[in-house]
Amino acid sequence: MKITSEIFEVGGGNLSAPDDAAIYLVKFGEQAALVDAGAGRGTERLLANIRKCGVEPERINYLLITHCHYDHTGGAADLKKRLGLEIVAHELDAVYLETGDNRVTAADWYGAALAPFGVDRKLAGPQGEILLGGRKIEVFHAPGHSPGSVVYLTESDGLRVVFAHDVHGPLDPGFLSNRGDYEKSLEMLLSIGADILCEGHYGVYRGKAEVAAFIRQFMKG
C-alpha cells in the first residue's frame, strides 16, 4: 500500500502472513529502510512486495525496530542473514532480542521461539537520529508497552509521518510494561503533531485530527 511517494506498507496480516504486525518500507533516494520485520512466516511475500515498490531487497540499509515483540521481530534474524542490513533497536529492548527471551518478546504468545540476533546499532536516551539517503529520521524513546519501545518520525511529500507501533498496548507484566511510562509516551506522541500515523496493528491514519483522535482514545481521562 502506497502511503506517500516514498513510504509503503509492504507487510502485515493481509500482506505477508497472519502473525505479522505491519511492516513499512521507507525509500529515500538510493537508500531504503524497513520498519519492523514481522514474525518471519511470510518472508517470501514480504520480499516480493518490496520488489513491487521498486526496491531490490538486497539494497535495504536498515531494519528499524519499534520494539522487541515477536510479531515485529521474529523475522529479523532471517532478514539480516539474507540481506545484510543493519538492525537498529533501543538498548532496553535489544538485550531481549540478543538473548532470545521468549517471555519478554511475547514469542510464547505465538507458540514460537525467537531466533536470537545481534543488534548493530543500539539506541540510547530519549532522542536520536538516523540518516537515510541524506534525509533525517528522528527517533523518540516511547517506553510503556515495552521498556525500549521507540517511534520513528520523518518527513515525506511535505508531511510529518510517524511510525508508532502498538500505540494501543496492550500492557502486560510479562512484557515489563509500565502504565506510567505508557501514558507519558502517548502524551509525547500526541505532541509530535504528525500528519500520518503508521501503526502496527490498526493501520494508517491520515490528517492531524484523525491521528490525534486515535492516540487520545488510549489516554486516561
MARNUKE-974686 format. One record per residue: residue number from 1; residue in three letters; x, y negated, z negated of N, C-alpha, C in turn. Coordinates in steps of 0.1 Angstrom, whole numbers. Layout:
N
ATOM  num  residuo   n_xx   n_yy   n_zz  ca_xx  ca_yy  ca_zz   c_xx   c_yy   c_zz
ATOM  NUM      Ala      X      Y      Z      X      Y      Z      X      Y      Z
...
This chain:
221
ATOM  num  residuo   n_xx   n_yy   n_zz  ca_xx  ca_yy  ca_zz   c_xx   c_yy   c_zz
ATOM    1      Met      8     12      0      0      0      0      9    -12      0
ATOM    2      Lys      6    -21      9     13    -34     10      8    -44      0
ATOM    3      Ile     17    -49     -8     13    -59    -19     17    -73    -14
ATOM    4      Thr     30    -74    -10     34    -86     -3     42    -81      9
ATOM    5      Ser     48    -90     17     56    -86     29     68    -78     25
ATOM    6      Glu     72    -79     12     84    -73      7     82    -62     -4
ATOM    7      Ile     70    -61     -9     67    -52    -20     56    -43    -16
ATOM    8      Phe     58    -30    -20     48    -19    -16     46     -9    -27
ATOM    9      Glu     34     -4    -28     32      7    -37     34     20    -29
ATOM   10      Val     44     28    -33     48     40    -25     45     53    -32
ATOM   11      Gly     42     52    -45     39     65    -52     28     62    -63
ATOM   12      Gly     23     73    -68     12     73    -78      3     85    -76
ATOM   13      Gly     -7     85    -84    -16     97    -83    -22    101    -70
ATOM   14      Asn    -25     91    -62    -31     93    -49    -21     93    -37
ATOM   15      Leu     -9     88    -40      1     86    -30     13     97    -30
ATOM   16      Ser     16    102    -42     27    112    -42     23    124    -50
ATOM   17      Ala     19    124    -62     15    135    -70      6    131    -81
ATOM   18      Pro     -4    140    -86    -13    136    -96     -7    131   -109
ATOM   19      Asp      4    136   -113     10    132   -126     18    119   -125
ATOM   20      Asp     20    114   -113     29    102   -111     21     90   -116
ATOM   21      Ala     28     82   -124     24     68   -125     28     60   -113
ATOM   22      Ala     24     48   -111     26     41    -99     41     38    -97
ATOM   23      Ile     45     39    -85     59     37    -81     59     26    -70
ATOM   24      Tyr     67     15    -73     67      4    -63     81      2    -57
ATOM   25      Leu     81     -2    -45     93     -5    -37     94    -20    -34
ATOM   26      Val    106    -25    -37    109    -39    -35    120    -40    -25
ATOM   27      Lys    118    -47    -14    127    -47     -3    131    -62      0
ATOM   28      Phe    143    -66     -4    148    -79     -2    160    -79      7
ATOM   29      Gly    158    -83     20    168    -82     30    173    -68     32
ATOM   30      Glu    185    -66     31    191    -52     34    192    -43     21
ATOM   31      Gln    187    -49     10    187    -41     -2    173    -38     -7
ATOM   32      Ala    172    -27    -15    159    -23    -19    160    -16    -33
ATOM   33      Ala    149    -16    -41    148    -10    -54    135     -3    -55
ATOM   34      Leu    135      7    -63    122     14    -68    120     10    -82
ATOM   35      Val    107      7    -85    103      5    -99     96     18   -103
ATOM   36      Asp    103     26   -112     99     39   -117     99     50   -107
ATOM   37      Ala     99     62   -112    102     74   -104     91     85   -104
ATOM   38      Gly     80     83   -111     70     93   -112     75    105   -119
ATOM   39      Ala     67    116   -119     71    128   -127     80    137   -119
ATOM   40      Gly     82    135   -106     91    143    -98     85    154    -91
ATOM   41      Arg     71    155    -91     65    167    -84     60    163    -70
ATOM   42      Gly     62    151    -66     58    147    -53     69    139    -46
ATOM   43      Thr     81    143    -48     93    135    -42     93    135    -27
ATOM   44      Glu     89    145    -21     90    145     -6     79    135      0
ATOM   45      Arg     68    135     -6     58    125     -2     62    111     -5
ATOM   46      Leu     69    109    -17     74     96    -20     84     91    -10
ATOM   47      Leu     94    100     -6    104     96      3     98     93     17
ATOM   48      Ala     88    100     21     81     98     34     74     84     33
ATOM   49      Asn     68     81     22     61     68     21     71     56     21
ATOM   50      Ile     83     58     15     93     48     16     98     46     30
ATOM   51      Arg     99     56     38    103     55     52     92     47     60
ATOM   52      Lys     80     50     57     69     43     64     70     28     61
ATOM   53      Cys     76     24     51     78      9     48     90      3     54
ATOM   54      Gly     97     11     63    109      7     70    122      7     62
ATOM   55      Val    122     15     52    134     17     43    138     31     43
ATOM   56      Glu    151     33     47    157     47     45    160     49     30
ATOM   57      Pro    155     59     24    157     61     10    171     61      5
ATOM   58      Glu    180     65     14    194     65     10    200     51      8
ATOM   59      Arg    193     41     13    197     27     12    192     20      0
ATOM   60      Ile    184     27     -8    179     21    -21    190     19    -31
ATOM   61      Asn    191      8    -36    202      4    -45    199      8    -60
ATOM   62      Tyr    187      5    -64    184      6    -78    171     14    -81
ATOM   63      Leu    171     21    -92    158     26    -98    157     18   -111
ATOM   64      Leu    146     10   -111    144      1   -122    133      8   -131
ATOM   65      Ile    137     13   -143    127     20   -151    121     10   -161
ATOM   66      Thr    107     11   -161    100      3   -171    100      8   -185
ATOM   67      His     99     21   -186    100     28   -200    103     43   -198
ATOM   68      Cys    105     50   -209    111     63   -208    101     74   -205
ATOM   69      His     88     72   -204     78     83   -204     79     91   -191
ATOM   70      Tyr     76    104   -193     78    113   -182     71    110   -169
ATOM   71      Asp     59    105   -169     52    102   -157     58     90   -149
ATOM   72      His     68     84   -156     75     73   -149     90     77   -146
ATOM   73      Thr     95     87   -153    109     90   -152    113    105   -149
ATOM   74      Gly    102    113   -148    105    128   -146    112    130   -133
ATOM   75      Gly    110    121   -123    117    123   -110    130    116   -109
ATOM   76      Ala    135    109   -119    147    101   -118    159    109   -115
ATOM   77      Ala    161    120   -122    173    128   -121    175    133   -106
ATOM   78      Asp    164    137   -100    164    142    -86    167    131    -77
ATOM   79      Leu    161    119    -79    163    108    -70    178    103    -71
ATOM   80      Lys    183    103    -83    197     99    -85    206    109    -77
ATOM   81      Lys    203    122    -78    212    132    -71    211    131    -56
ATOM   82      Arg    198    128    -51    196    128    -37    201    115    -31
ATOM   83      Leu    199    103    -37    201     90    -31    213     83    -36
ATOM   84      Gly    218     87    -48    230     80    -53    227     66    -58
ATOM   85      Leu    214     63    -62    211     50    -66    215     47    -80
ATOM   86      Glu    215     35    -85    219     31    -98    206     30   -107
ATOM   87      Ile    206     37   -118    195     37   -127    197     26   -138
ATOM   88      Val    186     18   -139    186      7   -149    175     10   -159
ATOM   89      Ala    178      9   -172    168     10   -182    172      3   -195
ATOM   90      His    163      0   -204    167     -7   -216    174      4   -225
ATOM   91      Glu    184     -1   -232    192      8   -241    184     15   -251
ATOM   92      Leu    173      9   -256    165     15   -266    157     27   -261
ATOM   93      Asp    155     28   -248    148     40   -242    158     49   -235
ATOM   94      Ala    170     43   -232    180     51   -224    184     63   -232
ATOM   95      Val    185     62   -245    190     73   -254    181     85   -252
ATOM   96      Tyr    168     83   -251    159     95   -250    159    101   -236
ATOM   97      Leu    163     93   -226    164     98   -212    177    106   -211
ATOM   98      Glu    187    101   -217    200    108   -216    201    121   -224
ATOM   99      Thr    193    122   -235    193    134   -243    181    143   -239
ATOM  100      Gly    172    139   -230    161    147   -227    151    150   -238
ATOM  101      Asp    148    140   -245    139    141   -257    125    142   -252
ATOM  102      Asn    119    154   -253    106    157   -247     95    151   -255
ATOM  103      Arg     97    148   -267     86    142   -276     85    127   -273
ATOM  104      Val     96    120   -274     95    106   -273     92    102   -258
ATOM  105      Thr     97    110   -249     94    107   -234     80    112   -230
ATOM  106      Ala     73    119   -239     60    124   -236     60    135   -226
ATOM  107      Ala     71    141   -223     72    153   -214     63    164   -219
ATOM  108      Asp     62    165   -232     54    176   -238     39    174   -234
ATOM  109      Trp     35    162   -232     21    159   -228     18    166   -215
ATOM  110      Tyr     28    167   -207     26    172   -193     30    187   -192
ATOM  111      Gly     33    193   -203     38    207   -203     51    209   -195
ATOM  112      Ala     59    199   -197     72    198   -189     84    195   -198
ATOM  113      Ala     95    196   -192    108    192   -199    115    182   -190
ATOM  114      Leu    119    171   -196    126    161   -189    140    165   -186
ATOM  115      Ala    144    165   -173    158    167   -170    167    155   -174
ATOM  116      Pro    176    157   -183    184    145   -188    191    139   -176
ATOM  117      Phe    193    126   -177    201    119   -167    208    107   -173
ATOM  118      Gly    219    103   -167    226     91   -172    220     78   -167
ATOM  119      Val    220     69   -176    215     55   -172    227     47   -169
ATOM  120      Asp    228     42   -157    240     35   -152    242     21   -158
ATOM  121      Arg    230     14   -159    230      1   -165    220      0   -176
ATOM  122      Lys    225     -2   -188    217     -3   -200    214    -18   -203
ATOM  123      Leu    201    -21   -203    197    -35   -206    197    -36   -221
ATOM  124      Ala    200    -49   -225    200    -51   -240    195    -66   -242
ATOM  125      Gly    189    -68   -254    185    -81   -257    171    -84   -251
ATOM  126      Pro    166    -96   -253    153   -100   -249    151   -102   -234
ATOM  127      Gln    162   -107   -227    161   -110   -213    173   -106   -206
ATOM  128      Gly    171   -104   -193    182   -101   -184    179   -104   -170
ATOM  129      Glu    188   -100   -161    186   -104   -147    193    -94   -138
ATOM  130      Ile    187    -91   -127    192    -82   -117    192    -89   -103
ATOM  131      Leu    202    -88    -96    203    -94    -82    200    -83    -72
ATOM  132      Leu    191    -86    -63    188    -76    -52    187    -84    -39
ATOM  133      Gly    196    -81    -30    196    -89    -17    198   -104    -19
ATOM  134      Gly    206   -107    -30    208   -122    -32    196   -128    -39
ATOM  135      Arg    186   -121    -43    174   -126    -50    174   -121    -64
ATOM  136      Lys    167   -129    -72    167   -126    -87    155   -118    -91
ATOM  137      Ile    157   -108    -99    146   -100   -106    149   -102   -121
ATOM  138      Glu    140   -109   -128    142   -111   -142    136    -99   -150
ATOM  139      Val    143    -97   -161    139    -86   -170    135    -91   -183
ATOM  140      Phe    124    -87   -189    120    -91   -202    117    -78   -211
ATOM  141      His    123    -78   -222    121    -67   -231    107    -68   -237
ATOM  142      Ala     99    -57   -236     85    -58   -240     81    -45   -248
ATOM  143      Pro     87    -44   -260     85    -32   -268     71    -31   -273
ATOM  144      Gly     67    -19   -278     54    -17   -283     49     -3   -279
ATOM  145      His     47     -1   -266     43     12   -261     55     22   -263
ATOM  146      Ser     67     17   -260     79     25   -264     89     14   -269
ATOM  147      Pro    100     18   -276    109      9   -281    116      0   -270
ATOM  148      Gly    119      7   -259    126      0   -248    118     -4   -236
ATOM  149      Ser    105     -5   -237     97    -10   -226    102    -23   -221
ATOM  150      Val    102    -25   -207    106    -38   -201     96    -41   -190
ATOM  151      Val     95    -54   -187     88    -58   -175     98    -65   -166
ATOM  152      Tyr     95    -64   -153    103    -70   -142     95    -81   -135
ATOM  153      Leu    101    -92   -133     95   -104   -127    103   -109   -115
ATOM  154      Thr     96   -110   -104    103   -116    -92     93   -125    -85
ATOM  155      Glu     99   -131    -74     90   -139    -65     91   -134    -51
ATOM  156      Ser     79   -133    -45     78   -128    -31     67   -135    -24
ATOM  157      Asp     69   -140    -12     59   -147     -5     54   -159    -13
ATOM  158      Gly     62   -165    -21     58   -177    -29     50   -173    -41
ATOM  159      Leu     49   -160    -45     40   -156    -56     49   -149    -67
ATOM  160      Arg     45   -152    -79     52   -145    -90     46   -131    -92
ATOM  161      Val     54   -121    -91     50   -107    -91     56   -101   -103
ATOM  162      Val     48    -95   -112     54    -88   -124     50    -74   -124
ATOM  163      Phe     60    -65   -127     58    -51   -128     58    -48   -143
ATOM  164      Ala     46    -45   -148     44    -43   -162     36    -30   -164
ATOM  165      His     42    -19   -166     36     -6   -166     31     -3   -180
ATOM  166      Asp     19      3   -180     13      8   -193     10     -4   -202
ATOM  167      Val      6    -15   -196      1    -27   -204    -10    -22   -214
ATOM  168      His    -18    -12   -210    -29     -7   -218    -25      2   -229
ATOM  169      Gly    -12      5   -230     -8     15   -240     -7     29   -234
ATOM  170      Pro    -10     40   -241    -15     40   -255     -4     39   -265
ATOM  171      Leu     -7     37   -277      2     37   -288      1     50   -296
ATOM  172      Asp     13     56   -298     13     69   -304     26     71   -313
ATOM  173      Pro     24     76   -325     36     78   -333     47     86   -326
ATOM  174      Gly     43     96   -318     53    104   -311     62     96   -301
ATOM  175      Phe     56     85   -296     63     76   -287     72     66   -294
ATOM  176      Leu     71     66   -307     77     55   -315     71     41   -312
ATOM  177      Ser     58     42   -309     51     29   -306     50     20   -318
ATOM  178      Asn     48      7   -316     47     -2   -327     36    -13   -323
ATOM  179      Arg     26    -13   -331     14    -22   -328     18    -37   -328
ATOM  180      Gly     26    -41   -338     30    -55   -339     38    -59   -327
ATOM  181      Asp     48    -51   -323     56    -54   -311     47    -54   -299
ATOM  182      Tyr     38    -45   -298     29    -44   -286     21    -57   -285
ATOM  183      Glu     16    -62   -296      8    -75   -295     16    -86   -290
ATOM  184      Lys     29    -87   -296     38    -98   -292     41    -97   -277
ATOM  185      Ser     43    -85   -272     47    -82   -258     35    -86   -249
ATOM  186      Leu     23    -84   -253     12    -88   -245     11   -103   -244
ATOM  187      Glu     14   -110   -255     14   -125   -255     25   -130   -246
ATOM  188      Met     37   -124   -246     48   -127   -237     44   -125   -223
ATOM  189      Leu     38   -114   -220     33   -111   -206     23   -121   -201
ATOM  190      Leu     14   -125   -210      4   -135   -206     11   -148   -203
ATOM  191      Ser     21   -152   -211     28   -165   -209     35   -166   -196
ATOM  192      Ile     39   -154   -190     46   -154   -177     38   -161   -166
ATOM  193      Gly     25   -160   -166     16   -166   -156     18   -160   -142
ATOM  194      Ala     18   -147   -142     20   -140   -129      8   -142   -119
ATOM  195      Asp     11   -142   -107      1   -143    -96     -4   -129    -93
ATOM  196      Ile      5   -119    -94      2   -105    -91      8    -96   -102
ATOM  197      Leu      0    -87   -107      4    -77   -117      4    -64   -111
ATOM  198      Cys     15    -57   -111     16    -43   -106     17    -34   -119
ATOM  199      Glu      6    -27   -122      6    -19   -134      9     -5   -131
ATOM  200      Gly     11      3   -141     15     17   -139      4     27   -136
ATOM  201      His     -8     23   -141    -20     33   -140    -33     26   -135
ATOM  202      Tyr    -33     13   -137    -46      6   -134    -46     -2   -121
ATOM  203      Gly    -35      0   -113    -34     -6   -100    -28    -20   -100
ATOM  204      Val    -32    -28    -89    -26    -41    -87    -37    -52    -89
ATOM  205      Tyr    -33    -62    -97    -43    -73    -99    -37    -85    -93
ATOM  206      Arg    -46    -93    -86    -42   -105    -79    -49   -117    -84
ATOM  207      Gly    -41   -128    -85    -47   -141    -90    -44   -142   -104
ATOM  208      Lys    -40   -154   -108    -36   -157   -122    -48   -153   -132
ATOM  209      Ala    -60   -157   -128    -71   -154   -137    -74   -139   -139
ATOM  210      Glu    -73   -132   -128    -76   -117   -129    -65   -111   -137
ATOM  211      Val    -52   -115   -135    -41   -109   -142    -43   -112   -157
ATOM  212      Ala    -46   -124   -160    -47   -128   -174    -59   -121   -181
ATOM  213      Ala    -70   -119   -174    -82   -112   -179    -78    -97   -182
ATOM  214      Phe    -70    -91   -173    -66    -77   -176    -58    -76   -188
ATOM  215      Ile    -49    -85   -190    -40    -84   -202    -47    -87   -215
ATOM  216      Arg    -56    -97   -214    -63   -101   -226    -72    -90   -232
ATOM  217      Gln    -77    -81   -224    -86    -71   -229    -80    -62   -238
ATOM  218      Phe    -66    -61   -238    -59    -52   -248    -54    -59   -260
ATOM  219      Met    -56    -72   -261    -52    -80   -272    -62    -81   -283
ATOM  220      Lys    -58    -81   -295    -67    -82   -306    -73    -96   -307
ATOM  221      Gly    -85    -97   -311    -92   -110   -314    -97   -117   -302
